[in-house]
Amino acid sequence: MGIVIKQSFKNTLFIYLGFAVGGINTLVLYTRFLEDEYYGLVTFLLATSNLLMPLIALGIHHTIVKFFSSYFTKVDKDKFLSSVLFLPLLIAIPIGFFGDLFYEQISSYISEKNPIIKEYTFVIYLVAFTCAYFEVFYAWAKVHFQTVFGNVLKELYNRVVVMLLLFAVYLQWITKAEFIYYLTGAYFIRMLLMMWYAFKLYLPKFTFEAPDNFKEVLRFSIYIIMAGSAGAIILDIDKFMIPGKESIQTAAYYSVAVFIGSFIEAPSRAMLNILQPLTSKTLNEENHTEVASLYKKSSINLLIISGFFFVVINANIKELFSLLPVQYAGGALVVFMISLLKMYNGFLGNNGAIINNSKYYKITLPYSLIMAISVYFLNKLFYYELDMGTDGLALATLIVIFCANTGKIFFVKRKFSMTPFTDKSWLMILLIAMLYLLFTFWDFTFSNIYVYKIPIHPIINIILKSGLITLLYLFFIIKLNISTEITKLFNKLYT
């Protein structure tokens, strides 16, 4: 776990720095510098581009991670990288052509209830294209176990750009419409930076000769593109569906709650950046003992970290919403459900990497299709028919991902005879539940304190409560020796 811990630590720092900047953007700048209508528009455009991105990428970013370590000579590696690099263009060019040909019909359809969308429909394709190739070049770096630079570009770069652009809007240097155009340009710059770094790490000798197992590579990519597209539907269909029923501003309000709930997934994203290629390598070497070890260690450590943020966020959610404009309040239940499923995702550890990089990768397609269909119909039921509002969208996502994750645990248990559970897993779950129940329904009592009309008493409450949770959480983790890695790290730092 040495290389995993080292790069995961760096990645976690940058991801949380990105979340900090993103938090300022989401909770302060977007809600005050950009009108709710334009914030909802940005949310819709980016969510829709995320739906299109896996189709354009053709699954190549997953293909690189799975197959690169199976080639042992430079000639074979060059054949492989040369053959997959341009494959996304086979999808991107036709989509761009037909999108331009039928632009009026497409833009009119998706902007039927919110006309502001029509003028910016083309942005969806451009952002999807740049994100697709960014992921391809990021995977290029991952297989060389160099994830930090790409992680900075993915987690921090965009949010810093957004912050600068929001200040530019506030200072009236650019208009709200120009904000969207400049943001689109920033995605192109990010893609080019990632391409430069990938070629700097490894520049192949380009050839038109395909590797011997090209049919297998292509078959894998086709499966993954369908599974990836279904996965994107699960993650972003809710934001896409909101403008079909309500004003686009509602997408902005929902986006804030989802962002807060998603904060706890940063450790998972950081660790999986390096665990994915490492899992692929150990599977290609048929070293199942090491795979099982990575599975258990990643599970318990991610449960500890994501569990901590689950407790801190939900214990302080009332105070946090009191700091936002009143129209953004009321999303506490969305935050709870999203944070709960993100914590469960963390508990799975590298489960997804084990399945995707094994000979059983084909199972991801039916899994993803069933999930996508389920979340669509549950959203229709809860949001449209039962009129549960955005709480219904979050509930649909929670139900589908909870069932799917549970199924994945049983699948890996059946096929690989390994589980993420350690002898401390249930103890850790009990600790998280107790601290959640203890602190969620209790607050420090303060008189209302304002500085320049800004409420300070909720901030004081958040700081004191979070500090107390941190002390208790860390005490029990070390005392009960939940994770040997964290205990060793603590002892190294404080002895």
LINLIN-V247121 format. One record per residue. N is the residue number from 0. RES is the residue in one small letter. SS is DSSP state (alpha for helix, beta for strand, coil for the rest). PHI is phi in whole degrees, -180 to 180 (none if undefined). PSI is psi as a letter, one per 40 degrees, with the letter a starting at -180 (none if undefined). Layout:
N,RES,SS,PHI,PSI / N,RES,SS,PHI,PSI
//
This chain:
0,m,coil,none,e / 1,g,alpha,-58,d / 2,i,alpha,-65,d / 3,v,alpha,-66,d / 4,i,alpha,-63,d / 5,k,alpha,-63,d / 6,q,alpha,-74,d / 7,s,alpha,-64,d / 8,f,alpha,-63,d / 9,k,alpha,-64,d / 10,n,alpha,-62,d / 11,t,alpha,-62,d / 12,l,alpha,-59,d / 13,f,alpha,-71,d / 14,i,alpha,-66,d / 15,y,alpha,-72,d / 16,l,alpha,-64,d / 17,g,alpha,-62,d / 18,f,alpha,-66,d / 19,a,alpha,-64,d / 20,v,alpha,-64,d / 21,g,alpha,-63,d / 22,g,alpha,-64,d / 23,i,alpha,-63,d / 24,n,alpha,-61,d / 25,t,alpha,-71,d / 26,l,alpha,-91,d / 27,v,alpha,-120,d / 28,l,alpha,-75,d / 29,y,alpha,-56,d / 30,t,alpha,-73,e / 31,r,alpha,-120,d / 32,f,alpha,-95,d / 33,l,coil,-117,h / 34,e,coil,-60,i / 35,d,alpha,-55,d / 36,e,alpha,-64,d / 37,y,alpha,-74,d / 38,y,alpha,-64,d / 39,g,alpha,-63,d / 40,l,alpha,-63,d / 41,v,alpha,-61,d / 42,t,alpha,-59,d / 43,f,alpha,-65,d / 44,l,alpha,-63,d / 45,l,alpha,-70,d / 46,a,alpha,-64,d / 47,t,alpha,-69,d / 48,s,alpha,-65,d / 49,n,alpha,-67,d / 50,l,alpha,-70,d / 51,l,alpha,-85,d / 52,m,alpha,-55,d / 53,p,alpha,-60,d / 54,l,alpha,-67,d / 55,i,alpha,-69,d / 56,a,alpha,-66,d / 57,l,coil,61,f / 58,g,coil,72,e / 59,i,alpha,-65,d / 60,h,alpha,-65,d / 61,h,alpha,-75,d / 62,t,alpha,-62,d / 63,i,alpha,-61,d / 64,v,alpha,-64,d / 65,k,alpha,-71,d / 66,f,alpha,-99,d / 67,f,alpha,-57,d / 68,s,alpha,-73,e / 69,s,alpha,-87,e / 70,y,coil,-100,h / 71,f,coil,-114,e / 72,t,coil,-114,i / 73,k,alpha,-63,d / 74,v,alpha,-60,d / 75,d,alpha,-67,d / 76,k,alpha,-64,d / 77,d,alpha,-67,d / 78,k,alpha,-61,d / 79,f,alpha,-64,d / 80,l,alpha,-66,d / 81,s,alpha,-64,d / 82,s,alpha,-74,d / 83,v,alpha,-95,e / 84,l,alpha,-63,d / 85,f,coil,-99,e / 86,l,coil,-60,d / 87,p,coil,-58,d / 88,l,alpha,-66,d / 89,l,alpha,-64,d / 90,i,alpha,-98,d / 91,a,alpha,-64,d / 92,i,alpha,-66,d / 93,p,alpha,-61,d / 94,i,alpha,-62,d / 95,g,alpha,-63,d / 96,f,alpha,-64,d / 97,f,alpha,-71,d / 98,g,alpha,-64,d / 99,d,alpha,-71,d / 100,l,alpha,-64,d / 101,f,coil,-111,f / 102,y,alpha,-59,d / 103,e,alpha,-62,d / 104,q,alpha,-67,d / 105,i,alpha,-65,d / 106,s,alpha,-65,d / 107,s,alpha,-68,d / 108,y,alpha,-66,d / 109,i,alpha,-78,e / 110,s,coil,-108,e / 111,e,coil,-56,d / 112,k,coil,-98,e / 113,n,coil,-136,g / 114,p,alpha,-58,d / 115,i,alpha,-62,d / 116,i,alpha,-68,d / 117,k,alpha,-56,d / 118,e,alpha,-65,d / 119,y,alpha,-114,e / 120,t,alpha,-59,d / 121,f,alpha,-62,d / 122,v,alpha,-61,d / 123,i,alpha,-57,d / 124,y,alpha,-66,d / 125,l,alpha,-63,d / 126,v,alpha,-67,d / 127,a,alpha,-61,d / 128,f,alpha,-62,d / 129,t,alpha,-67,d / 130,c,alpha,-68,d / 131,a,alpha,-62,d / 132,y,alpha,-74,d / 133,f,alpha,-61,d / 134,e,alpha,-65,d / 135,v,alpha,-62,d / 136,f,alpha,-73,d / 137,y,alpha,-67,d / 138,a,alpha,-62,d / 139,w,alpha,-56,d / 140,a,alpha,-75,d / 141,k,alpha,-59,d / 142,v,coil,-70,e / 143,h,coil,-100,e / 144,f,coil,56,f / 145,q,coil,-123,g / 146,t,coil,-110,e / 147,v,alpha,-69,d / 148,f,alpha,-61,d / 149,g,alpha,-63,d / 150,n,alpha,-65,d / 151,v,alpha,-62,d / 152,l,alpha,-66,d / 153,k,alpha,-77,d / 154,e,alpha,-100,d / 155,l,alpha,-110,d / 156,y,alpha,-53,d / 157,n,alpha,-59,d / 158,r,alpha,-71,d / 159,v,alpha,-66,d / 160,v,alpha,-60,d / 161,v,alpha,-60,d / 162,m,alpha,-61,d / 163,l,alpha,-63,d / 164,l,alpha,-69,d / 165,l,alpha,-66,d / 166,f,alpha,-65,d / 167,a,alpha,-65,d / 168,v,alpha,-66,d / 169,y,alpha,-60,d / 170,l,coil,-83,e / 171,q,coil,64,f / 172,w,coil,-78,d / 173,i,coil,-135,i / 174,t,coil,-87,i / 175,k,alpha,-65,d / 176,a,alpha,-67,d / 177,e,alpha,-66,d / 178,f,alpha,-54,d / 179,i,alpha,-67,d / 180,y,alpha,-68,d / 181,y,alpha,-66,d / 182,l,alpha,-64,d / 183,t,alpha,-61,d / 184,g,alpha,-61,d / 185,a,alpha,-65,d / 186,y,alpha,-65,d / 187,f,alpha,-65,d / 188,i,alpha,-62,d / 189,r,alpha,-61,d / 190,m,alpha,-61,d / 191,l,alpha,-67,d / 192,l,alpha,-63,d / 193,m,alpha,-67,d / 194,m,alpha,-63,d / 195,w,alpha,-60,d / 196,y,alpha,-68,d / 197,a,alpha,-62,d / 198,f,alpha,-70,d / 199,k,alpha,-68,d / 200,l,alpha,-71,d / 201,y,coil,-156,h / 202,l,coil,-104,h / 203,p,coil,-76,i / 204,k,coil,-87,h / 205,f,coil,-65,h / 206,t,coil,-145,i / 207,f,coil,-91,e / 208,e,coil,-86,h / 209,a,coil,-87,i / 210,p,coil,-68,i / 211,d,coil,-62,d / 212,n,coil,-100,f / 213,f,alpha,-61,d / 214,k,alpha,-62,d / 215,e,alpha,-66,d / 216,v,alpha,-61,d / 217,l,alpha,-66,d / 218,r,alpha,-62,d / 219,f,alpha,-62,d / 220,s,alpha,-61,d / 221,i,alpha,-65,d / 222,y,alpha,-62,d / 223,i,alpha,-69,d / 224,i,alpha,-63,d / 225,m,alpha,-70,d / 226,a,alpha,-66,d / 227,g,alpha,-67,d / 228,s,alpha,-64,d / 229,a,alpha,-64,d / 230,g,alpha,-63,d / 231,a,alpha,-65,d / 232,i,alpha,-61,d / 233,i,alpha,-61,d / 234,l,alpha,-80,d / 235,d,alpha,-124,e / 236,i,alpha,-63,d / 237,d,alpha,-63,d / 238,k,alpha,-68,d / 239,f,alpha,-70,d / 240,m,alpha,-80,d / 241,i,alpha,-57,d / 242,p,coil,-64,e / 243,g,coil,-76,e / 244,k,coil,-123,d / 245,e,coil,-120,i / 246,s,coil,-66,i / 247,i,coil,-67,e / 248,q,alpha,-61,d / 249,t,alpha,-60,d / 250,a,alpha,-62,d / 251,a,alpha,-67,d / 252,y,alpha,-65,d / 253,y,alpha,-66,d / 254,s,alpha,-61,d / 255,v,alpha,-63,d / 256,a,alpha,-64,d / 257,v,alpha,-65,d / 258,f,alpha,-60,d / 259,i,alpha,-62,d / 260,g,alpha,-66,d / 261,s,alpha,-81,e / 262,f,alpha,-56,d / 263,i,alpha,-77,e / 264,e,alpha,-84,e / 265,a,alpha,-55,d / 266,p,alpha,-60,d / 267,s,alpha,-63,d / 268,r,alpha,-63,d / 269,a,alpha,-66,d / 270,m,alpha,-71,d / 271,l,alpha,-70,d / 272,n,alpha,-56,d / 273,i,alpha,-98,d / 274,l,alpha,-69,d / 275,q,alpha,-60,d / 276,p,alpha,-67,d / 277,l,alpha,-69,d / 278,t,alpha,-64,d / 279,s,alpha,-60,d / 280,k,alpha,-64,d / 281,t,alpha,-68,d / 282,l,alpha,-70,d / 283,n,alpha,-64,d / 284,e,coil,-87,e / 285,e,coil,57,f / 286,n,coil,-96,g / 287,h,alpha,-70,d / 288,t,alpha,-64,d / 289,e,alpha,-70,d / 290,v,alpha,-61,d / 291,a,alpha,-63,d / 292,s,alpha,-65,d / 293,l,alpha,-62,d / 294,y,alpha,-61,d / 295,k,alpha,-69,d / 296,k,alpha,-66,d / 297,s,alpha,-66,d / 298,s,alpha,-64,d / 299,i,alpha,-68,d / 300,n,alpha,-70,d / 301,l,alpha,-72,d / 302,l,alpha,-64,d / 303,i,alpha,-61,d / 304,i,alpha,-71,d / 305,s,alpha,-68,d / 306,g,alpha,-64,d / 307,f,alpha,-60,d / 308,f,alpha,-71,d / 309,f,alpha,-60,d / 310,v,alpha,-67,d / 311,v,alpha,-61,d / 312,i,alpha,-66,d / 313,n,alpha,-72,d / 314,a,alpha,-70,d / 315,n,coil,-113,e / 316,i,alpha,-65,d / 317,k,alpha,-64,d / 318,e,alpha,-66,d / 319,l,alpha,-64,d / 320,f,alpha,-69,d / 321,s,alpha,-69,e / 322,l,coil,-86,e / 323,l,coil,-95,i / 324,p,coil,-55,i / 325,v,alpha,-59,d / 326,q,alpha,-70,e / 327,y,alpha,-91,e / 328,a,coil,-75,i / 329,g,coil,95,e / 330,g,coil,-105,f / 331,a,alpha,-61,d / 332,l,alpha,-69,d / 333,v,alpha,-62,d / 334,v,alpha,-59,d / 335,f,alpha,-61,d / 336,m,alpha,-68,d / 337,i,alpha,-66,d / 338,s,alpha,-68,d / 339,l,alpha,-65,d / 340,l,alpha,-72,d / 341,k,alpha,-68,d / 342,m,alpha,-66,d / 343,y,alpha,-64,d / 344,n,alpha,-59,d / 345,g,alpha,-64,d / 346,f,alpha,-61,d / 347,l,coil,-69,e / 348,g,coil,61,b / 349,n,coil,-95,f / 350,n,alpha,-53,d / 351,g,alpha,-62,d / 352,a,alpha,-66,d / 353,i,alpha,-63,d / 354,i,alpha,-68,d / 355,n,alpha,-65,d / 356,n,coil,-105,e / 357,s,coil,-105,i / 358,k,coil,-71,e / 359,y,coil,-97,e / 360,y,coil,-60,d / 361,k,coil,-62,d / 362,i,alpha,-66,d / 363,t,alpha,-65,d / 364,l,alpha,-67,d / 365,p,alpha,-61,d / 366,y,alpha,-57,d / 367,s,alpha,-67,d / 368,l,alpha,-64,d / 369,i,alpha,-62,d / 370,m,alpha,-64,d / 371,a,alpha,-63,d / 372,i,alpha,-64,d / 373,s,alpha,-64,d / 374,v,alpha,-69,d / 375,y,alpha,-65,d / 376,f,alpha,-72,d / 377,l,alpha,-68,d / 378,n,alpha,-61,d / 379,k,alpha,-60,d / 380,l,alpha,-68,d / 381,f,alpha,-72,d / 382,y,alpha,-86,d / 383,y,alpha,-90,d / 384,e,alpha,-86,d / 385,l,coil,-86,e / 386,d,coil,55,f / 387,m,coil,-85,e / 388,g,coil,71,a / 389,t,alpha,-69,e / 390,d,alpha,-60,d / 391,g,alpha,-66,d / 392,l,alpha,-64,d / 393,a,alpha,-67,d / 394,l,alpha,-64,d / 395,a,alpha,-60,d / 396,t,alpha,-63,d / 397,l,alpha,-62,d / 398,i,alpha,-61,d / 399,v,alpha,-66,d / 400,i,alpha,-71,d / 401,f,alpha,-61,d / 402,c,alpha,-66,d / 403,a,alpha,-66,d / 404,n,alpha,-63,d / 405,t,alpha,-62,d / 406,g,alpha,-63,d / 407,k,alpha,-65,d / 408,i,alpha,-61,d / 409,f,alpha,-68,d / 410,f,alpha,-65,d / 411,v,alpha,-66,d / 412,k,alpha,-62,d / 413,r,alpha,-73,d / 414,k,alpha,-87,d / 415,f,alpha,-117,e / 416,s,coil,56,f / 417,m,coil,-144,i / 418,t,coil,-130,i / 419,p,coil,-81,e / 420,f,coil,-74,h / 421,t,coil,-114,i / 422,d,coil,-70,e / 423,k,coil,-111,e / 424,s,alpha,-62,d / 425,w,alpha,-67,d / 426,l,alpha,-64,d / 427,m,alpha,-67,d / 428,i,alpha,-63,d / 429,l,alpha,-64,d / 430,l,alpha,-62,d / 431,i,alpha,-61,d / 432,a,alpha,-63,d / 433,m,alpha,-65,d / 434,l,alpha,-67,d / 435,y,alpha,-62,d / 436,l,alpha,-67,d / 437,l,alpha,-70,d / 438,f,alpha,-103,e / 439,t,alpha,-70,d / 440,f,coil,-106,f / 441,w,coil,-139,h / 442,d,coil,-137,i / 443,f,coil,-70,i / 444,t,coil,-101,h / 445,f,coil,-132,i / 446,s,coil,-72,i / 447,n,coil,-65,h / 448,i,coil,-122,h / 449,y,beta,-125,h / 450,v,beta,-127,h / 451,y,coil,52,f / 452,k,coil,67,e / 453,i,beta,-97,h / 454,p,beta,-70,h / 455,i,coil,-99,d / 456,h,alpha,-61,d / 457,p,alpha,-66,d / 458,i,alpha,-66,d / 459,i,alpha,-61,d / 460,n,alpha,-61,d / 461,i,alpha,-63,d / 462,i,alpha,-65,d / 463,l,alpha,-66,d / 464,k,alpha,-65,d / 465,s,alpha,-64,d / 466,g,alpha,-64,d / 467,l,alpha,-67,d / 468,i,alpha,-61,d / 469,t,alpha,-60,d / 470,l,alpha,-63,d / 471,l,alpha,-65,d / 472,y,alpha,-62,d / 473,l,alpha,-65,d / 474,f,alpha,-58,d / 475,f,alpha,-70,d / 476,i,alpha,-62,d / 477,i,alpha,-75,d / 478,k,alpha,-61,d / 479,l,coil,-90,e / 480,n,coil,50,f / 481,i,coil,-64,d / 482,s,coil,-128,h / 483,t,alpha,-65,d / 484,e,alpha,-65,d / 485,i,alpha,-71,d / 486,t,alpha,-63,d / 487,k,alpha,-63,d / 488,l,alpha,-64,d / 489,f,alpha,-64,d / 490,n,alpha,-64,d / 491,k,alpha,-67,d / 492,l,alpha,-80,d / 493,y,alpha,-119,e / 494,t,coil,-127,none
//
